Amino acid sequence: MTGFPTRRQVLSGTAGGVLASLAGIPQANSTFAATYTAPNPRVRIDLNQGWRFVRADVTGAERPGFDDSGWTPVNTPHTWNAVDGADGGNNYYRGVGWYRRHYTAPSELAGKRLYLQFAGVDQVADVWVNGTYLGQHKGGYSRFRFGVTAVLVPGGDNVIAVRVTNAQDTGIAPVSADYTFEGGIYRNVSLWATDNLHVRLEDYAGPGIYLRQSNVTAASATVTVTTKLWNDSNTTRSVVVRSVIADKSGTIVAEARSTAQTVAAATGAEIRQTVGIDSPHLWNGLADPYLYNASVEIHDVTAGADRITDVVTERLGLRSVAVNPDTGFHLNGSRLGLHGVNLHHERAGKGWALTDPEHIQDYDLIRELGANAVRMAHYQHDQKEYELADERGLIVWAEIPLVNSVTNSTAFTAGTQNQLRELIRQNYNHPSIVFWGIGNEQTDYNGTATNTLLASLAGIVESEDPDRLSTYAVRSEDPDNAQAGLHTQTTGFNKYLGWYYGSKDGELGAWADNLHANSPSRMIGISEYGAGANTTQHALNPPRPTPGGSWHPEEYQSLFHEAAWKQLASRPYIWGTFVWAMFDFASDGRNEGSRPGINDKGLVTRDRQIRKDAFYWYKANWASTPTLHITSRRWTQRTDATTEVKVYSNAGQVTATLNGTSLGTLSSSDHIFRWANVTLRPGQNTVTVTATINGSTYTDSVDWTLG
């Protein structure tokens, strides 16, 4: 596969295999009444348990008979930098670690095609099975697979050995970034078994079926299903491909069945089928993230038989997307102001080694916040996250880890291009993904090597997926028309006015207006903006702290975001805004806010235990759920009697009392309610606020002690 053709190209073949370009017959919904349950002839076996690990380079560890009894028992996901990668000093271990495990595969897998899958290993992985070297994967964030049919013995004891290194390597992106590069097999490991006639698993480790949607309206939608199949048997097979799209209840809404295609041994075919869906139920973001199931069946019809050898099912969300330089983002023909967060896959005590329940908790918090978009910074994330975004209706900016610097070498260029193809092919079918990001904050934005690489990456997006939008995040201190940001269809700007430089009051909006006036056709987003906050540090209306200093009072973060969001919300030409960041995260080179090794710009703490005040500011603005939150609530010990009571709420009016005495009722049109010059008494003080929201009464209360 060389990517999907642009609208100016003719659908054509693929190199290396037999091509079949077979159109299915478009089908109307009324044609179908049957329900469908996809067969599942594939086998997936979890291999996360029972590994042994050593954080060292060990000679001979790939040999089956090697004695690993002294190694540490671990389960994957696992990283060796969960602790030292977040304690500051920028001295966390970057080197080699080995993983080994014994595994007895079921004897029933004999005669199947077997694949060993790793969902993510940072940063370079060399893999052996039973002493046979399978190969190497470079790049710390994408899925990869190795065929193991010839070396893994069903019914016998098998030894899997993996040498991993996260040592700095200028030949692999990212060379540097403002986060900890945590080494290890930090995502799931699994074994897959298929029939000899199957959908390809080695197409950049993608799903092997690709669902291209076009002409999507409330009246109809067209879906082109591209299936890549492979014949691993030793004889020619006659193959039919059946594609079935079913709604959430299982009712078939469209299907196509190809004519028989002859596929020679050890070759493949690429088959395209086009179906129509009448009156489709659209995937409509948070409001209605409706998902169909699209299943592809591979039928072996050799010698008159009809045997289903493989089935792949992918979820399908039908939607149309566009960005306008004056009116911003549009979903299904209607303007949708994108407001979201940047997300790193990291948390306290776990590092990068997150499980599905932890991903779910993160997306529950994002949904609670009221965000409708996520930028998955600065690399490919776990499949679970894209699935959650599909299910929750979040618009996603997905990107590759091209951060800061570019190495002018053939290997670096090829490796970065490969990471982009992996990102796109592995995630092509996710309806939540709208933007493919090709890089973030290149330091040499006018360099020839940088721009040559970025131009090639933008070209890959156009070739691989012409229906989505390419984007790039420009470094905040770069000129607005930095060449690096001109390769893509849209641009994001990382603007930290009021934190690293400038003022939070008015400058962001003035900058955006000026850029829009000077470049009216440019599609402008804000890819990052934010300020640090330590939830144990407090001050009343503090001035801008020193970003690299030890004092990051929580109240300044709130003031920063109040000012920033008011400026951004009033400018509809800004297609999307993304807070930096949703959660505090590990960056071992940092030492600020009295928290060494942590970037503290999150709206939620790294352990997910504390929603900072700024979280509730956005919740009051973005979420429809009732919000009533007294700020500075963690500032429990006071030394000054005179203070203020400030509340974030989406109520029209809020009433406050101090120690049972009324402070009055305030109205607000901007979700901020402030009672100034409130006097605390010595000892304990209780502040209580009440509001009626959607007909129900809500209360919040805090205790502050003076003296």
C-alpha positions as CSV (number, residue, x, y, z in Angstrom):
1,M,0.0,0.0,0.0
2,T,1.4,3.4,-1.0
3,G,-1.5,5.2,0.6
4,F,-4.9,6.2,-0.5
5,P,-5.1,8.2,-3.7
6,T,-5.9,11.9,-3.7
7,R,-9.0,13.1,-5.4
8,R,-6.9,13.9,-8.4
9,Q,-5.6,10.3,-8.7
10,V,-7.3,7.1,-10.1
11,L,-7.7,4.2,-7.8
12,S,-4.9,1.9,-8.7
13,G,-2.9,-1.1,-7.6
14,T,-0.3,-2.0,-5.1
15,A,3.2,-3.3,-5.6
16,G,4.2,-6.8,-4.4
17,G,1.2,-9.0,-4.9
18,V,-1.9,-9.6,-7.0
19,L,-4.3,-6.6,-7.2
20,A,-8.0,-6.9,-7.3
21,S,-10.0,-3.7,-7.7
22,L,-13.5,-5.0,-7.2
23,A,-16.4,-2.7,-6.5
24,G,-19.2,-3.9,-4.3
25,I,-22.7,-2.9,-5.3
26,P,-23.9,0.1,-3.2
27,Q,-26.8,-1.0,-1.0
28,A,-29.6,0.9,0.5
29,N,-30.6,0.4,4.1
30,S,-34.0,-0.9,3.1
31,T,-32.4,-3.9,1.4
32,F,-31.3,-5.4,4.7
33,A,-33.3,-6.8,7.6
34,A,-30.9,-9.4,8.8
35,T,-28.8,-9.0,11.9
36,Y,-25.1,-9.9,11.9
37,T,-22.7,-11.3,14.4
38,A,-19.1,-11.3,13.2
39,P,-17.3,-14.7,13.3
40,N,-14.0,-14.7,15.1
41,P,-11.7,-17.3,13.7
42,R,-8.6,-15.4,15.0
43,V,-7.0,-16.2,18.4
44,R,-5.4,-13.6,20.6
45,I,-3.5,-14.6,23.7
46,D,-2.3,-12.2,26.3
47,L,1.4,-12.5,27.2
48,N,1.7,-9.9,29.9
49,Q,2.2,-12.2,32.8
50,G,5.4,-14.0,34.0
51,W,8.3,-12.0,32.6
52,R,11.7,-11.7,34.2
53,F,13.6,-8.5,33.9
54,V,17.1,-7.1,34.5
55,R,18.2,-3.5,34.0
56,A,21.5,-4.2,32.4
57,D,23.0,-5.5,29.2
58,V,23.7,-9.2,29.5
59,T,25.6,-11.4,27.2
60,G,23.8,-14.5,25.9
61,A,20.4,-13.6,27.4
62,E,18.8,-14.4,24.1
63,R,19.7,-18.1,24.4
64,P,16.9,-20.4,25.5
65,G,19.0,-22.1,28.2
66,F,20.2,-18.9,29.8
67,D,19.7,-18.8,33.6
68,D,17.4,-15.8,34.4
69,S,16.4,-17.1,37.9
70,G,18.2,-14.1,39.5
71,W,16.2,-11.6,37.5
72,T,13.2,-9.6,38.8
73,P,9.8,-11.0,38.1
74,V,7.6,-8.4,36.4
75,N,4.4,-8.2,34.3
76,T,4.0,-6.0,31.3
77,P,3.2,-3.1,30.9
78,H,6.5,-2.3,32.6
79,T,9.0,0.6,32.7
80,W,12.2,0.9,34.6
81,N,11.9,4.7,34.9
82,A,8.7,5.1,36.9
83,V,10.6,6.4,39.9
84,D,14.0,7.7,38.8
85,G,12.4,9.4,35.7
86,A,10.4,11.7,38.0
87,D,12.7,12.7,40.8
88,G,14.7,15.5,39.1
89,G,18.4,15.8,38.1
90,N,17.9,14.5,34.6
91,N,19.9,11.5,35.6
92,Y,17.4,8.7,35.1
93,Y,18.6,5.4,33.7
94,R,18.9,5.5,29.9
95,G,20.4,2.2,28.8
96,V,19.7,-1.5,28.2
97,G,17.2,-3.7,29.9
98,W,16.4,-7.4,29.1
99,Y,13.0,-9.2,29.4
100,R,12.5,-13.0,29.1
101,R,9.6,-15.3,29.6
102,H,8.8,-19.0,29.0
103,Y,5.5,-19.7,27.3
104,T,3.8,-22.9,26.3
105,A,1.6,-22.2,23.4
106,P,-1.6,-24.3,23.0
107,S,-1.1,-27.3,20.7
108,E,-4.3,-26.3,18.9
109,L,-2.2,-23.5,17.2
110,A,-0.3,-26.0,15.1
111,G,-0.8,-25.1,11.5
112,K,-1.8,-21.5,12.2
113,R,0.1,-18.4,11.2
114,L,1.5,-16.9,14.4
115,Y,2.5,-13.3,15.2
116,L,4.1,-11.8,18.2
117,Q,2.8,-8.3,18.9
118,F,4.2,-5.5,21.0
119,A,1.9,-2.5,21.5
120,G,4.8,-0.2,22.6
121,V,8.5,-0.6,23.6
122,D,10.7,2.4,24.3
123,Q,12.9,2.9,22.3
124,V,14.6,0.1,20.4
125,A,13.6,-3.5,20.7
126,D,15.5,-6.6,19.5
127,V,13.4,-9.8,19.7
128,W,14.3,-13.5,19.8
129,V,12.1,-16.6,20.1
130,N,13.8,-19.8,21.0
131,G,17.2,-18.3,20.2
132,T,16.2,-17.2,16.7
133,Y,16.5,-13.5,16.0
134,L,13.3,-12.0,14.7
135,G,14.4,-8.5,14.1
136,Q,14.6,-5.0,15.5
137,H,12.0,-2.2,15.9
138,K,13.0,1.4,16.2
139,G,10.7,4.0,17.6
140,G,9.2,4.0,21.1
141,Y,5.5,4.5,20.5
142,S,4.0,2.4,17.7
143,R,2.8,-1.1,17.6
144,F,4.9,-3.7,15.9
145,R,4.7,-7.4,15.0
146,F,7.0,-10.3,14.1
147,G,5.9,-13.5,12.4
148,V,6.9,-16.4,14.6
149,T,5.3,-19.3,12.7
150,A,8.6,-20.9,11.9
151,V,10.1,-20.6,15.4
152,L,7.4,-20.9,18.0
153,V,6.4,-24.4,18.8
154,P,2.8,-25.1,19.7
155,G,2.5,-27.4,22.7
156,G,6.2,-26.9,23.6
157,D,8.1,-24.6,25.9
158,N,9.1,-21.4,24.1
159,V,11.5,-18.7,25.3
160,I,10.8,-15.1,24.3
161,A,13.7,-12.7,24.9
162,V,13.6,-9.0,24.3
163,R,16.6,-6.6,24.5
164,V,15.3,-3.0,25.0
165,T,17.3,0.2,25.1
166,N,16.2,3.8,25.7
167,A,19.7,5.1,25.4
168,Q,19.9,8.5,23.6
169,D,20.1,7.9,19.9
170,T,20.3,10.9,17.5
171,G,19.2,8.7,14.7
172,I,15.7,8.2,16.1
173,A,13.0,10.8,16.8
174,P,12.6,12.2,19.3
175,V,16.2,13.2,20.0
176,S,15.1,15.4,22.8
177,A,11.8,16.6,24.4
178,D,10.5,18.1,27.6
179,Y,9.4,14.8,29.1
180,T,11.1,11.6,30.5
181,F,11.9,8.9,27.9
182,E,10.8,5.9,29.9
183,G,12.4,2.6,28.9
184,G,10.8,-0.8,28.8
185,I,8.0,-2.9,27.4
186,Y,5.4,-0.4,28.7
187,R,2.4,-1.6,26.7
188,N,0.7,-5.0,26.2
189,V,2.3,-8.0,24.6
190,S,0.2,-10.6,22.8
191,L,0.3,-13.6,20.5
192,W,-2.0,-13.8,17.4
193,A,-3.0,-16.8,15.4
194,T,-4.7,-16.8,12.0
195,D,-5.4,-19.1,9.2
196,N,-2.9,-19.3,6.4
197,L,-5.3,-17.2,4.3
198,H,-5.8,-14.0,6.2
199,V,-5.9,-10.3,6.4
200,R,-2.3,-8.9,6.5
201,L,-0.9,-8.2,9.9
202,E,2.4,-6.8,8.7
203,D,1.2,-3.7,6.9
204,Y,3.0,-1.4,9.3
205,A,1.2,-3.4,12.0
206,G,-2.1,-1.9,10.8
207,P,-5.5,-3.6,10.9
208,G,-5.2,-4.7,7.3
209,I,-8.6,-3.2,6.4
210,Y,-9.1,0.5,5.8
211,L,-12.4,2.3,5.9
212,R,-12.4,5.4,3.7
213,Q,-15.6,7.4,4.0
214,S,-16.7,10.1,1.6
215,N,-19.8,12.2,0.7
216,V,-21.1,11.9,4.2
217,T,-24.3,13.8,4.8
218,A,-27.5,13.2,6.8
219,A,-29.0,11.7,3.7
220,S,-26.2,9.2,2.7
221,A,-22.6,8.1,3.0
222,T,-20.2,6.2,0.9
223,V,-17.6,3.8,2.4
224,T,-14.8,2.3,0.5
225,V,-13.4,-0.8,2.2
226,T,-9.8,-1.6,1.3
227,T,-8.8,-5.1,2.3
228,K,-5.2,-6.4,2.2
229,L,-5.1,-10.1,2.3
230,W,-2.3,-12.6,2.1
231,N,-2.0,-16.3,1.2
232,D,0.6,-18.0,3.3
233,S,-0.4,-21.5,2.2
234,N,1.7,-23.4,-0.4
235,T,-1.1,-23.5,-3.0
236,T,-3.1,-21.0,-5.0
237,R,-6.4,-20.2,-3.4
238,S,-9.6,-18.8,-4.7
239,V,-10.8,-16.0,-2.5
240,V,-14.0,-14.0,-1.9
241,V,-14.1,-11.0,0.3
242,R,-17.3,-10.0,2.0
243,S,-17.6,-6.6,3.7
244,V,-20.5,-6.1,6.2
245,I,-21.5,-2.9,8.0
246,A,-23.9,-3.3,10.9
247,D,-25.4,-0.7,13.2
248,K,-25.2,-0.8,17.0
249,S,-28.1,-3.3,17.2
250,G,-26.4,-5.7,14.7
251,T,-28.7,-4.9,11.8
252,I,-26.9,-5.0,8.5
253,V,-27.0,-1.6,6.8
254,A,-24.7,-2.3,3.9
255,E,-22.6,-5.2,2.5
256,A,-20.6,-6.2,-0.6
257,R,-19.3,-9.5,-1.8
258,S,-16.5,-9.7,-4.3
259,T,-16.2,-12.0,-7.2
260,A,-13.7,-14.9,-6.7
261,Q,-10.1,-13.8,-7.0
262,T,-7.2,-16.2,-7.5
263,V,-4.3,-15.5,-5.1
264,A,-1.1,-17.4,-5.6
265,A,0.9,-18.9,-2.8
266,A,3.1,-16.5,-0.8
267,T,1.4,-13.5,-2.4
268,G,-1.3,-11.0,-1.5
269,A,-4.2,-9.1,-3.0
270,E,-5.7,-5.6,-2.3
271,I,-9.4,-5.5,-2.8
272,R,-11.5,-2.4,-2.7
273,Q,-15.3,-2.5,-2.3
274,T,-17.6,0.5,-2.2
275,V,-20.9,0.5,-0.4
276,G,-23.6,3.2,0.3
277,I,-25.5,3.8,3.5
278,D,-28.8,5.7,3.3
279,S,-29.8,8.0,6.2
280,P,-26.6,7.2,8.2
281,H,-26.5,7.8,11.9
282,L,-23.6,10.2,12.1
283,W,-20.8,10.3,14.6
284,N,-21.4,13.7,16.1
285,G,-18.8,14.3,18.8
286,L,-19.8,14.6,22.4
287,A,-23.4,15.0,21.5
288,D,-23.7,11.6,19.8
289,P,-20.6,9.5,19.2
290,Y,-22.4,6.8,17.2
291,L,-20.4,3.8,16.0
292,Y,-21.1,1.1,13.4
293,N,-19.2,-2.1,13.1
294,A,-17.5,-2.9,9.8
295,S,-16.5,-6.5,9.3
296,V,-14.4,-8.0,6.6
297,E,-14.7,-11.8,6.0
298,I,-12.1,-13.7,4.0
299,H,-13.7,-16.7,2.2
300,D,-11.7,-19.6,0.8
301,V,-13.8,-20.8,-2.1
302,T,-11.2,-23.1,-3.6
303,A,-12.7,-26.1,-5.4
304,G,-16.2,-25.0,-4.7
305,A,-15.8,-24.8,-0.9
306,D,-16.8,-21.7,1.2
307,R,-14.8,-21.5,4.4
308,I,-14.4,-18.3,6.4
309,T,-10.7,-18.2,7.2
310,D,-10.3,-14.7,8.8
311,V,-12.5,-11.9,10.0
312,V,-11.4,-8.4,11.0
313,T,-14.0,-6.0,12.6
314,E,-13.3,-2.3,13.0
315,R,-15.6,0.4,14.4
316,L,-16.8,3.0,11.9
317,G,-18.0,6.5,12.8
318,L,-19.4,8.4,9.9
319,R,-18.7,12.1,9.9
320,S,-17.5,15.0,7.8
321,V,-14.9,17.4,9.0
322,A,-13.5,20.8,7.8
323,V,-11.7,23.8,9.0
324,N,-12.4,27.3,7.8
325,P,-9.9,30.2,8.3
326,D,-12.7,32.5,9.5
327,T,-15.2,30.2,11.3
328,G,-12.9,27.5,12.6
329,F,-13.7,23.8,12.9
330,H,-16.9,22.2,11.5
331,L,-18.2,18.7,12.2
332,N,-21.0,17.4,9.9
333,G,-21.4,20.8,8.4
334,S,-21.9,22.6,11.7
335,R,-19.4,24.8,13.5
336,L,-17.9,23.2,16.6
337,G,-15.5,25.2,18.7
338,L,-12.8,22.8,19.7
339,H,-11.6,23.2,23.3
340,G,-9.4,20.5,24.8
341,V,-6.3,19.4,26.5
342,N,-2.8,18.0,25.8
343,L,-2.3,14.6,27.2
344,H,0.9,12.6,28.1
345,H,0.5,8.9,28.9
346,E,2.2,9.0,32.3
347,R,1.2,9.0,36.0
348,A,2.7,8.8,39.5
349,G,4.0,5.4,40.5
350,K,3.4,3.9,37.1
351,G,5.2,6.1,34.7
352,W,4.3,5.0,31.1
353,A,3.2,1.5,32.2
354,L,-0.6,2.2,32.2
355,T,-3.4,-0.3,32.2
356,D,-6.8,0.0,30.5
357,P,-8.6,1.0,33.7
358,E,-6.1,3.9,34.2
359,H,-6.7,5.1,30.6
360,I,-10.4,4.9,31.3
361,Q,-10.0,7.0,34.5
362,D,-8.1,9.6,32.5
363,Y,-10.8,9.9,29.9
364,D,-13.5,10.0,32.5
365,L,-11.7,13.1,33.9
366,I,-11.4,14.6,30.5
367,R,-15.1,14.1,29.9
368,E,-15.9,15.5,33.3
369,L,-13.9,18.6,32.4
370,G,-16.1,19.1,29.4
371,A,-13.3,19.0,26.8
372,N,-14.3,18.0,23.3
373,A,-10.8,17.6,21.9
374,V,-7.5,16.0,22.9
375,R,-4.1,16.5,21.5
376,M,-2.2,13.3,22.2
377,A,1.2,14.7,22.8
378,H,3.9,14.2,21.5
379,Y,3.7,10.7,20.0
380,Q,1.4,7.8,19.1
381,H,-0.6,6.7,22.1
382,D,-2.0,3.4,23.2
383,Q,-4.9,2.0,21.1
384,K,-7.1,2.1,24.1
385,E,-7.0,5.9,24.1
386,Y,-8.1,6.2,20.5
387,E,-10.9,3.7,21.2
388,L,-12.0,5.8,24.2
389,A,-11.9,9.0,22.1
390,D,-14.1,7.2,19.5
391,E,-16.6,6.1,22.2
392,R,-16.6,9.5,24.1
393,G,-16.9,11.7,21.0
394,L,-13.6,13.5,21.4
395,I,-11.8,15.1,18.4
396,V,-8.2,13.9,18.3
397,W,-5.0,15.5,17.2
398,A,-2.6,12.6,16.8
399,E,1.1,13.2,16.1
400,I,4.5,11.7,15.7
401,P,7.5,12.3,18.2
402,L,9.4,14.8,16.0
403,V,10.2,17.2,18.8
404,N,12.8,20.0,19.0
405,S,15.7,18.9,16.8
406,V,16.2,17.1,13.5
407,T,19.2,15.0,12.6
408,N,20.3,15.5,9.1
409,S,20.8,11.8,8.2
410,T,19.2,9.3,5.9
411,A,18.4,7.0,8.8
412,F,16.7,9.7,10.9
413,T,14.6,10.8,7.9
414,A,13.6,7.2,7.0
415,G,12.8,6.4,10.6
416,T,10.6,9.5,11.1
417,Q,8.7,8.8,7.9
418,N,8.2,5.2,9.1
419,Q,6.8,6.4,12.4
420,L,4.3,8.6,10.5
421,R,3.2,5.7,8.3
422,E,2.8,3.5,11.4
423,L,0.7,6.2,13.1
424,I,-1.6,6.6,10.2
425,R,-2.1,3.0,9.2
426,Q,-2.5,1.7,12.7
427,N,-5.1,4.4,13.5
428,Y,-6.7,5.1,10.1
429,N,-10.1,3.8,11.1
430,H,-10.6,5.9,14.2
431,P,-13.3,8.5,13.6
432,S,-12.1,10.6,16.5
433,I,-8.8,11.4,14.7
434,V,-9.1,14.5,12.5
435,F,-5.6,15.9,12.6
436,W,-2.3,14.2,11.8
437,G,0.6,16.2,13.5
438,I,4.0,16.0,11.8
439,G,6.0,17.7,14.5
440,N,6.4,20.0,17.5
441,E,8.6,23.0,18.1
442,Q,11.6,22.3,15.8
443,T,14.4,24.6,17.0
444,D,15.9,25.1,13.6
445,Y,12.7,26.1,11.8
446,N,14.5,27.7,8.9
447,G,17.0,24.9,8.5
448,T,17.1,23.1,5.1
449,A,17.1,19.6,6.7
450,T,14.2,20.5,9.0
451,N,12.0,21.9,6.2
452,T,12.9,19.1,3.7
453,L,11.8,16.6,6.3
454,L,8.7,18.4,7.2
455,A,7.7,18.8,3.6
456,S,8.1,15.1,3.1
457,L,6.0,14.3,6.1
458,A,3.2,16.6,4.9
459,G,3.4,14.8,1.6
460,I,3.0,11.4,3.4
461,V,-0.1,12.6,5.1
462,E,-1.6,13.7,1.8
463,S,-0.7,10.4,0.2
464,E,-1.7,8.1,3.0
465,D,-4.9,10.0,4.1
466,P,-6.1,12.9,2.0
467,D,-9.4,13.1,3.9
468,R,-7.9,14.3,7.1
469,L,-5.9,17.4,7.9
470,S,-2.2,17.8,8.5
471,T,-1.0,20.1,11.3
472,Y,2.1,21.3,13.0
473,A,2.8,23.0,16.4
474,V,5.0,26.1,16.1
475,R,7.3,27.0,19.0
476,S,5.9,30.0,20.8
477,E,9.0,32.3,20.4
478,D,9.2,31.6,16.7
479,P,7.9,34.2,14.2
480,D,4.3,33.7,13.3
481,N,5.2,32.7,9.8
482,A,8.0,30.3,10.7
483,Q,8.6,28.2,7.7
484,A,8.2,25.0,9.6
485,G,4.6,25.9,10.2
486,L,3.8,26.5,6.5
487,H,4.0,22.9,5.3
488,T,0.7,21.7,6.7
489,Q,-2.9,22.6,6.0
490,T,-3.5,23.9,9.6
491,T,-1.1,25.3,12.2
492,G,-1.1,25.2,16.0
493,F,0.9,27.7,18.0
494,N,2.3,27.0,21.5
495,K,1.7,30.4,23.2
496,Y,2.7,30.9,26.8
497,L,2.0,34.7,27.1
498,G,1.7,35.3,30.8
499,W,3.9,32.5,31.8
500,Y,7.3,32.3,30.1
501,Y,7.0,35.8,28.6
502,G,4.6,38.7,28.2
503,S,1.3,39.3,30.0
504,K,-1.7,37.1,30.4
505,D,-4.0,40.2,30.0
506,G,-4.9,40.9,26.4
507,E,-1.7,39.9,24.6
508,L,-2.9,36.5,23.4
509,G,-6.0,37.9,21.8
510,A,-4.1,40.8,20.2
511,W,-1.5,38.4,18.8
512,A,-4.1,36.2,17.3
513,D,-6.0,39.1,15.8
514,N,-2.8,40.5,14.2
515,L,-1.9,37.1,12.7
516,H,-5.4,36.5,11.4
517,A,-5.5,40.0,9.8
518,N,-2.1,39.5,8.2
519,S,-2.7,35.9,7.1
520,P,-6.5,35.7,6.6
521,S,-6.3,32.4,4.8
522,R,-4.3,30.7,7.4
523,M,-6.0,28.2,9.7
524,I,-4.9,29.1,13.2
525,G,-5.1,27.0,16.4
526,I,-3.6,27.2,19.8
527,S,-1.8,23.9,20.4
528,E,-0.5,24.8,23.8
529,Y,-1.0,27.4,26.6
530,G,-0.7,27.0,30.3
531,A,1.0,27.8,33.6
532,G,2.4,25.8,36.5
533,A,0.7,25.2,39.8
534,N,1.8,23.5,43.0
535,T,-1.4,22.7,45.0
536,T,0.4,23.3,48.3
537,Q,1.5,26.8,47.4
538,H,-1.0,29.7,47.7
539,A,-1.2,33.5,47.5
540,L,-4.0,36.0,47.0
541,N,-3.9,37.4,43.4
542,P,-0.2,36.7,43.0
543,P,1.9,38.3,40.2
544,R,3.4,36.1,37.5
545,P,5.9,33.7,39.2
546,T,9.3,32.9,37.8
547,P,8.6,29.8,35.6
548,G,11.8,28.0,36.6
549,G,11.5,29.1,40.2
550,S,10.3,27.2,43.3
551,W,7.1,29.3,43.8
552,H,4.1,28.3,41.6
553,P,1.0,29.3,43.6
554,E,-2.2,27.6,42.5
555,E,-4.0,30.9,42.3
556,Y,-1.8,32.2,39.5
557,Q,-2.6,29.2,37.3
558,S,-6.3,30.1,37.8
559,L,-5.8,33.7,36.9
560,F,-3.8,32.7,33.9
561,H,-6.5,30.4,32.5
562,E,-9.3,32.9,33.3
563,A,-7.6,35.5,31.1
564,A,-6.6,33.1,28.4
565,W,-9.9,31.4,27.9
566,K,-11.8,34.6,27.8
567,Q,-9.6,35.8,24.9
568,L,-9.7,32.5,23.1
569,A,-13.5,31.9,23.4
570,S,-14.3,35.2,21.7
571,R,-12.3,34.4,18.5
572,P,-14.2,31.9,16.3
573,Y,-11.5,31.8,13.7
574,I,-9.2,29.9,16.1
575,W,-10.0,26.3,15.0
576,G,-9.0,24.7,18.3
577,T,-7.4,25.4,21.7
578,F,-5.5,22.9,23.8
579,V,-4.6,23.5,27.4
580,W,-1.1,22.4,28.4
581,A,-1.7,20.0,30.1
582,M,-4.4,17.8,31.4
583,F,-2.2,16.1,34.0
584,D,1.1,16.9,35.7
585,F,3.8,14.6,34.2
586,A,7.3,13.5,34.6
587,S,10.1,15.6,33.0
588,D,13.2,14.7,34.9
589,G,15.2,17.6,33.7
590,R,12.9,20.2,35.4
591,N,13.3,21.6,38.9
592,E,10.6,24.1,39.6
593,G,7.5,24.7,41.7
594,S,9.3,22.8,44.5
595,R,8.6,19.6,42.6
596,P,11.8,18.3,41.0
597,G,11.3,16.2,37.9
598,I,7.7,17.3,37.3
599,N,6.0,19.6,34.8
600,D,3.3,21.0,37.0
601,K,1.1,22.7,34.3
602,G,-1.6,20.0,34.6
603,L,-5.2,20.8,35.5
604,V,-5.0,17.5,37.6
605,T,-2.1,16.3,39.7
606,R,0.1,13.4,38.4
607,D,-1.5,10.9,40.8
608,R,-5.1,12.0,39.6
609,Q,-6.0,12.7,43.2
610,I,-6.5,16.5,43.0
611,R,-8.4,18.5,40.5
612,K,-6.8,22.0,40.6
613,D,-8.9,25.1,40.8
614,A,-8.3,25.8,37.1
615,F,-9.9,22.4,36.3
616,Y,-13.2,23.8,37.7
617,W,-12.8,27.0,35.8
618,Y,-12.9,25.1,32.5
619,K,-15.6,22.7,33.8
620,A,-17.8,25.7,34.6
621,N,-17.3,27.0,31.0
622,W,-17.3,23.7,29.1
623,A,-19.4,21.1,30.9
624,S,-23.1,20.9,31.0
625,T,-23.0,19.1,34.4
626,P,-23.6,21.4,37.4
627,T,-20.5,23.0,38.7
628,L,-20.0,24.9,42.0
629,H,-16.5,25.2,43.3
630,I,-14.9,27.4,46.0
631,T,-11.3,28.2,44.9
632,S,-8.2,28.3,47.1
633,R,-9.8,25.5,49.1
634,R,-6.5,23.9,49.9
635,W,-5.2,27.1,51.4
636,T,-6.4,26.0,54.8
637,Q,-3.9,27.8,57.0
638,R,-4.2,31.6,56.7
639,T,-2.1,34.4,58.2
640,D,-4.0,37.4,56.8
641,A,-7.5,38.1,58.0
642,T,-8.6,39.9,54.8
643,T,-9.1,37.6,51.9
644,E,-11.6,36.9,49.1
645,V,-14.1,34.2,48.4
646,K,-14.0,33.2,44.7
647,V,-16.3,30.6,43.1
648,Y,-16.4,29.0,39.7
649,S,-19.9,27.9,38.7
650,N,-22.2,27.5,35.7
651,A,-25.1,28.8,37.9
652,G,-26.6,32.2,37.2
653,Q,-26.5,33.2,40.9
654,V,-24.5,32.0,43.9
655,T,-25.1,32.8,47.5
656,A,-22.2,32.8,50.1
657,T,-22.0,32.7,53.9
658,L,-19.0,33.0,56.2
659,N,-19.5,31.3,59.6
660,G,-23.2,31.4,59.1
661,T,-23.4,35.1,58.2
662,S,-24.5,35.9,54.7
663,L,-22.1,37.5,52.3
664,G,-24.8,38.1,49.8
665,T,-25.9,36.7,46.5
666,L,-24.0,37.5,43.3
667,S,-24.9,37.1,39.6
668,S,-22.2,36.5,37.0
669,S,-22.1,36.2,33.2
670,D,-18.5,34.8,33.1
671,H,-18.8,31.9,35.6
672,I,-16.7,33.8,38.2
673,F,-18.3,34.9,41.5
674,R,-16.0,37.0,43.8
675,W,-16.7,38.4,47.2
676,A,-13.8,40.7,48.0
677,N,-12.5,42.0,51.3
678,V,-13.9,39.2,53.4
679,T,-12.6,39.2,57.0
680,L,-11.7,35.9,58.7
681,R,-11.9,35.6,62.4
682,P,-9.1,33.9,64.4
683,G,-9.4,30.1,64.4
684,Q,-11.6,28.1,62.2
685,N,-13.8,29.7,59.5
686,T,-16.4,28.0,57.4
687,V,-17.3,29.3,54.0
688,T,-20.5,27.8,52.3
689,V,-21.9,28.6,48.9
690,T,-25.2,27.5,47.4
691,A,-26.7,27.7,43.9
692,T,-29.6,26.4,42.0
693,I,-28.7,24.8,38.7
694,N,-31.2,23.2,36.4
695,G,-33.8,23.2,39.2
696,S,-31.6,21.5,41.9
697,T,-29.8,23.1,44.8
698,Y,-26.0,22.5,45.2
699,T,-23.7,23.4,48.0
700,D,-19.9,23.6,48.5
701,S,-18.1,24.3,51.7
702,V,-14.5,24.9,52.9
703,D,-12.8,25.4,56.2
704,W,-10.0,28.0,56.6
705,T,-8.0,28.6,59.8
706,L,-6.6,32.0,60.7
707,G,-3.5,32.1,62.9
